[in-house]
Amino acid sequence: MAERPDRTAGRADRILDAAGVLLTRLGYRKVTIEDIANQAGIGKGTIYLHWSTKENLFHALLLRESLRAAEALLEGLAEDPEEVLPHRFQRAAFLYTQRNPLLGALVSGNTELLGRLKKHPLQDQDAVVTERYLKTMTDQGLLRDDIPNLTYVLRSAALGFYLMDSFTTEGDELTAEEKADALAHIIRTAFEPPEKPSPANLAATAAEVTQAFLDLISTYRAWIYRQDGTEGPV
């Protein structure tokens, strides 16, 4: 008799939780499948029911962290459509990443934590959603349209806040909220038009962005919780 999807998904999350604890504590190179099985209180063979290799398992873990970040951003949008504004959206994304060491390592390319774990091809969807988001912002007039190479410039400006602490201690005295506020200020003053958008415009934009993230979440979830141990696309 086949296991119910909710049961297998729950077991998968327990395995991923264990993998996340060990990855944060030891780094990718030192963690073994046996370590994860012991941490999760299951047999090694059970892990292979979900993912055929250690690399696949950790890909699933990082994809789940990205999925949860997207869900958190959507919760903010549901509560307040103004969260779709670029400076507020970037602020929320930065704070979430700052509070999640695995996402922080992924964004900064922390090889000490992630070793040589390569980015999963599905994570290219992050860039697709980002492009979709920025196009929506520009089309709806929430980003200036007079900045050459807008995507590159905006992403470079934001990425600096994620990487700065790797190169200097100048921001050590700042809280995560203060850094997020500084990022929001840069985005607001440099990239957004001065006019405040109408409520109707905000609602329409929030709906478009929500759909883009729902599509991403659906794609990630299908791969993370598949149970045949294969690596190909769903």
C-alpha positions in Angstrom: 0.0 0.0 0.0 1.5 3.4 -1.1 2.2 6.0 1.6 0.0 9.1 1.7 1.7 12.2 0.1 1.3 14.1 3.4 3.2 11.4 5.2 6.1 11.2 2.8 6.3 15.0 2.6 6.4 15.1 6.4 9.2 12.6 6.4 11.1 14.5 3.7 10.9 17.7 5.8 12.2 15.8 8.8 15.2 14.6 6.8 15.8 18.1 5.4 15.5 19.6 8.8 18.2 17.3 10.0 20.4 18.0 7.0 20.0 21.7 7.6 21.2 21.5 11.2 24.2 19.5 10.2 25.1 21.6 7.2 25.0 24.8 9.3 27.1 23.1 12.0 29.6 21.1 10.0 29.6 22.3 6.4 28.8 20.2 3.3 32.1 18.3 3.1 31.9 16.8 6.5 28.2 15.8 6.5 27.4 12.2 5.5 24.1 10.5 4.7 24.6 8.4 7.8 24.9 11.5 9.9 21.7 12.8 8.5 19.9 9.5 9.1 21.0 9.5 12.7 20.0 13.1 13.2 16.6 12.4 11.7 16.2 9.1 13.6 15.7 7.0 10.5 17.6 4.4 8.4 19.9 5.5 5.6 17.8 3.6 3.1 14.8 5.8 3.9 16.7 8.9 2.7 17.3 7.2 -0.7 13.6 6.8 -1.1 13.5 10.5 -1.6 16.9 11.5 -3.0 19.4 9.3 -4.8 22.5 11.2 -3.7 23.8 13.4 -1.0 24.0 16.2 -3.6 20.4 15.8 -4.5 19.4 15.9 -0.9 21.2 19.2 -0.3 19.8 20.6 -3.5 16.4 19.9 -2.1 17.3 21.6 1.2 18.5 24.8 -0.5 15.5 24.8 -2.9 13.2 24.4 0.2 14.9 27.4 1.8 14.3 29.5 -1.4 10.7 28.2 -1.5 10.1 29.3 2.1 11.6 32.7 1.4 9.2 33.1 -1.5 6.3 32.1 0.8 7.3 34.6 3.4 7.4 37.4 0.8 4.0 36.4 -0.4 2.6 36.5 3.1 3.8 40.1 3.3 2.2 40.9 0.0 -1.1 39.4 1.2 -1.1 41.6 4.3 -0.1 44.8 2.5 0.1 45.3 -1.3 2.6 48.1 -0.8 5.2 45.4 0.1 5.4 44.9 -3.7 7.2 48.3 -4.0 10.8 47.6 -4.9 12.4 49.2 -1.8 10.1 47.4 0.5 10.3 44.1 -1.3 14.1 44.3 -1.3 14.1 45.1 2.4 12.0 42.1 3.2 14.1 39.8 1.1 17.3 41.1 2.7 16.0 40.6 6.2 14.8 37.1 5.5 18.2 36.1 4.0 20.1 37.7 6.9 18.1 35.5 9.4 18.7 32.3 7.3 22.3 31.2 7.3 21.8 28.7 4.4 20.3 31.3 2.1 23.0 33.7 3.2 25.6 31.2 2.2 23.9 30.5 -1.1 23.7 34.2 -2.0 27.3 35.0 -1.0 28.8 31.8 -2.4 30.1 30.6 0.9 32.3 27.6 0.0 33.2 27.0 3.6 29.6 26.0 4.3 28.5 24.7 0.9 31.7 23.2 -0.3 31.6 22.5 -4.0 27.9 22.0 -4.0 26.8 23.4 -7.4 23.7 25.4 -7.9 20.8 23.2 -9.0 19.5 24.0 -12.5 16.1 24.8 -11.1 17.6 27.7 -9.2 17.9 29.4 -12.5 14.2 30.0 -12.1 15.0 32.5 -9.4 16.6 34.7 -12.1 13.5 34.2 -14.4 11.2 35.3 -11.6 13.5 38.3 -10.8 13.3 39.3 -14.5 9.5 38.9 -14.5 9.3 40.9 -11.3 11.4 43.8 -12.6 9.5 43.9 -15.9 6.3 44.1 -14.0 7.7 46.9 -11.9 8.8 48.8 -15.0 5.6 48.2 -16.9 3.5 49.4 -14.0 5.6 52.5 -13.5 7.0 51.4 -10.1 10.6 51.5 -11.4 12.2 54.3 -13.4 12.5 53.5 -17.1 15.4 55.9 -17.8 18.2 53.9 -16.2 20.4 52.1 -18.7 20.9 48.3 -17.9 18.4 48.6 -15.1 18.4 44.9 -14.1 22.2 44.8 -13.8 22.4 48.1 -12.0 19.6 47.3 -9.5 20.8 43.8 -8.8 24.4 45.1 -8.3 23.3 47.7 -5.9 21.3 45.2 -3.8 24.0 42.5 -4.0 26.5 44.7 -2.4 24.5 44.7 0.8 24.6 40.9 0.9 28.4 40.7 0.2 29.7 43.7 2.1 30.3 41.9 5.4 32.6 39.4 3.7 35.0 42.2 2.8 34.9 44.6 5.7 34.0 45.0 9.3 32.7 48.5 8.8 29.1 47.4 9.3 29.6 45.3 12.3 27.9 47.8 14.6 24.8 48.0 12.4 21.8 45.7 13.1 20.2 43.7 10.2 17.2 46.2 10.3 19.5 49.2 9.9 21.2 47.6 7.0 17.9 46.7 5.5 16.7 50.3 5.9 19.8 51.6 4.2 19.2 49.2 1.3 15.5 50.3 1.0 16.7 54.0 1.0 19.0 53.4 -1.9 16.4 51.5 -3.9 13.7 54.1 -3.2 15.8 57.2 -4.0 17.8 55.8 -6.9 15.4 53.5 -8.8 11.8 54.5 -8.0 9.9 57.4 -9.4 8.9 60.1 -6.9 5.1 59.7 -7.6 3.2 57.4 -5.3 1.3 54.7 -7.2 -2.4 54.4 -6.9 -4.0 51.6 -4.7 -5.4 50.1 -7.9 -2.0 50.0 -9.5 -0.5 48.4 -6.4 -3.2 45.8 -6.2 -2.7 44.8 -9.9 1.0 44.7 -9.5 0.9 42.6 -6.3 -1.4 40.1 -8.1 1.1 39.7 -11.0 4.0 39.3 -8.7 2.1 36.8 -6.5 1.4 34.7 -9.5 5.0 34.7 -10.5 6.1 33.5 -7.1 3.3 30.9 -6.9 4.6 29.4 -10.2 8.1 29.3 -8.7 6.9 27.7 -5.5 4.9 25.0 -7.4 8.0 24.1 -9.5 10.3 23.9 -6.5 7.8 21.9 -4.4 7.3 19.3 -7.2 11.1 18.6 -7.3 11.7 18.7 -3.6 9.0 16.3 -2.6 9.2 13.8 -5.5 9.8 10.3 -4.1 11.4 8.4 -6.9 15.0 9.5 -6.2 15.6 10.7 -9.7 17.2 14.0 -10.7 15.5 15.0 -13.9 12.9 17.7 -14.3 9.4 16.9 -13.2 
